[in-house]
């Protein structure tokens, strides 16, 4: 991957992960 593209996507990926992770874990814990 191009380094400049990776640098642009890094903040977006972190923000996306921060939003998805609690949603994902909360859903997985409820299913147990």
CORGIBEL-V418656 format. One line per field, one symbol per residue. ss: DSSP state (H for helix, E for strand, - for the rest). phi: phi as a letter, one per 20 degrees, with the letter a starting at -180 (. if undefined). burial: 1 if it has 16 or more other C-alpha atoms within 10 Angstrom, else 0. A space follows every 50 residues. Layout:
ss = ???
phi = ???
burial = ???
//
This chain:
ss = --HHHHHHHHHHHHHHHHHHHHHHHHHHHHH-
phi = .fffffffegffffffffefgfffffffffff
burial = 00000000000000000000000000000000
//
